[in-house]
Every structure is written in structure tokens, then in C-alpha cells.
Amino acid sequence: MPVSGVLESLLHYWQHLPRTGIYDLPERAALQPVELQELLPRLALLKRLDRYNVQASMINMSNISLWRHPMVGINAFDLSAPDIKECRAEFYAAVLDHPAAAHLRETTQNKSGKPANVCSLYLPLADHDGTPTYIIACTVYENEHQYSNINDRLILDHHDVQELEFIDIGRGTPAMQFARPTPRTENDPDLNWWRRIMMPARTKSPSFRRLDS
């Protein structure tokens, strides 16, 4: 499962950040939003406070007034059904405690409610003391013609993971895979959680240049 397009751009950026600590990871403070440019609308930052509390936020919240429901401090576990909770905790542990990068392919729903295949990249970041604490995540549609639809949800519930591949960043790769949870019913309200964190309508400008090609 090759990493390409936007995800490859993020991986390349992450690989060239300065390293710190015994895990040889970039610090969260090393991220420079101005250098990420068009990647910003697709990026999420996760901070693990404990095993079942991983706060999700967006990078560069200076234009917070543009958001319908600002995404600050949401627990990522609130975005998943209970039957996927432990699997999600194992995933975050694999990325941070091993540590390793993770490349996922999964089926989800776009904001119109239609099935969509998306690919995501998760990369570990260190706190100021070198402890693996943060994850920078990026998600894009698998089909090229959908890449411009950047107003859909950016943090997934991981309920229908098709492929999971860990990327060795110096310490090998962990042995972990997502379990198959019980299928949800159509009226499950969790499927509509993305409505709380929709991107501002003015995210895309006429001069937008795709990084996916």
C-alpha cells in the first residue's frame, strides 16, 4: 500500500523535522503550520493524555470564528462505537509506544452519506521532554477526483478498516490489526459525528493547488 500524494508530502515533511529524545522523534513544537500550507485543512493533531483519553484538535486555529463547531479537545474515543474502543487504544499505543508510523485504508461515509474509501497517515511526535505524546494525522480520499472535497471529517471512527500497514521509523513494526466490529444499524447516531467538526466553507480558495497529483 504505497504512500503517495498528500500523504507522501506529509511523510517527507515529518522525516526532515529535527529529532529529540531516546525515541528520536520530532517534537510537536517543531511543526510550522506556515510550511504545511495546503495540507492544513486535512491535518488533525492528537494528544494522548491516557489510554482512553486522546484529545483531537486542528492545527492552526487562528481563524476559529470560521468554524461551525470548533474542534478543540474532543476525545477521539467519543467518535467510535464502544466495540472498537480497545482496538483504537491499541492502535494509538502502537503508533506512540512502539513507536511507528501507520498507513490506513478504510471505508467510511462522506458528508453526503455516500460510501467513500479514504487513506490516512499517522505519525508520532514527541512532547518537549522527548516523550511520544502527539500524533499528526492526515486523511484523503482514495479516488483522485474526490481529493478537492476537503470539508469532510478528518478524524475517522475506524469502524471499517480495510488495510493497515505500519511503517518502520527505526524500531521495527508492531504486530497489531483492527478487529472486525459488529455491523452498525443505519440509524446509529455515531455515523453523523462529523457534522460537529465540519471545515469552514472558505477553506478552499480559487488559487488552491492540489498536492495530490
Residue pairs with C-beta under 8 A, 6 or more apart in sequence:
1 103
1 105
1 119
1 163
1 165
3 11
3 103
3 121
3 167
5 140
5 147
5 211
5 212
5 213
6 39
6 42
6 138
6 140
6 147
6 211
6 212
7 103
7 119
7 120
7 121
7 138
7 140
9 39
9 211
10 36
10 39
10 43
10 121
10 123
10 136
10 138
11 101
11 121
11 123
11 167
13 35
13 36
13 39
14 26
14 101
14 123
14 136
17 26
17 27
17 30
17 31
18 26
18 27
18 30
19 25
19 26
20 26
20 27
20 126
20 130
21 126
21 129
21 130
21 131
22 130
23 99
23 124
23 126
23 130
23 132
23 171
24 170
25 99
25 124
25 125
25 126
25 130
25 132
26 125
26 126
27 125
27 126
27 127
27 128
27 130
28 45
28 125
28 126
28 127
28 128
28 133
28 134
29 128
30 125
31 59
31 125
31 136
33 40
33 59
33 60
36 43
36 59
38 208
38 209
38 210
38 211
39 138
39 211
40 59
40 60
41 150
41 199
41 203
41 204
42 138
42 139
42 140
42 150
42 154
43 58
43 59
43 136
43 137
43 138
43 154
44 56
44 57
44 58
44 59
44 71
44 136
44 137
44 138
44 139
44 154
44 155
45 56
45 57
45 58
45 59
45 134
45 135
45 136
45 137
46 54
46 55
46 56
46 76
46 92
46 134
46 135
46 136
46 137
46 155
47 54
47 55
47 57
47 133
47 134
48 54
48 92
48 96
48 133
48 134
48 135
49 55
51 89
51 93
52 75
52 77
52 85
52 89
53 75
53 77
54 75
54 76
54 77
54 92
54 135
55 73
55 74
55 75
55 76
56 71
56 73
56 74
56 75
56 76
56 79
56 155
57 71
57 72
57 73
57 74
58 71
58 72
58 154
59 136
61 70
61 72
63 200
64 70
64 72
66 200
66 201
66 202
66 203
67 197
67 198
67 199
67 200
68 198
68 200
69 195
69 196
69 197
69 198
71 196
71 197
74 196
74 197
76 88
76 155
77 85
77 88
77 89
78 193
79 155
79 156
79 157
79 190
79 193
80 88
80 157
80 158
80 159
80 190
81 157
81 159
81 181
81 184
81 188
81 190
83 181
83 182
84 157
84 158
84 159
84 178
84 179
84 181
87 158
87 178
87 179
87 181
88 158
90 176
91 102
91 158
91 176
91 178
92 135
94 100
94 102
94 166
94 174
94 176
95 101
95 102
95 122
95 123
95 124
95 135
96 124
96 132
96 133
96 135
97 132
98 166
98 171
98 172
98 173
98 174
99 124
99 132
99 169
99 171
100 124
100 166
100 167
100 168
100 169
100 171
100 172
100 173
100 174
101 121
101 122
101 123
101 124
101 166
101 167
101 169
102 120
102 121
102 122
102 164
102 165
102 166
102 167
103 119
103 120
103 121
103 122
103 164
103 165
103 166
103 167
104 119
104 120
104 121
104 122
104 156
104 158
104 161
104 163
104 164
104 165
105 117
105 118
105 119
105 120
105 142
105 161
105 162
105 163
105 164
106 117
106 118
106 120
106 156
106 158
106 159
106 160
106 161
106 162
106 163
107 115
107 116
107 117
107 118
107 160
107 162
108 115
108 116
108 117
108 118
108 153
108 156
108 157
108 159
108 160
109 115
109 116
109 191
110 116
110 141
110 146
110 149
110 152
111 151
111 152
111 153
111 194
111 195
111 198
116 141
116 142
116 143
116 146
116 152
117 141
117 142
117 143
117 162
118 139
118 140
118 141
118 142
118 156
119 139
119 140
119 141
119 142
120 137
120 138
120 139
120 140
120 156
121 137
121 138
122 135
122 136
122 137
123 135
123 136
123 137
124 132
124 134
124 135
124 169
125 132
125 133
125 134
125 135
125 136
126 132
126 133
126 134
127 133
127 134
137 154
137 155
139 154
139 155
139 156
140 147
140 212
141 147
141 149
144 212
144 213
147 210
147 212
148 204
148 208
148 210
150 199
150 203
150 204
151 198
151 199
151 201
151 203
152 194
152 198
152 199
153 193
153 194
153 197
153 198
154 197
154 199
155 197
157 190
157 193
158 178
159 181
159 184
161 178
164 176
164 177
164 178
166 173
166 174
166 176
167 173
184 190
184 191
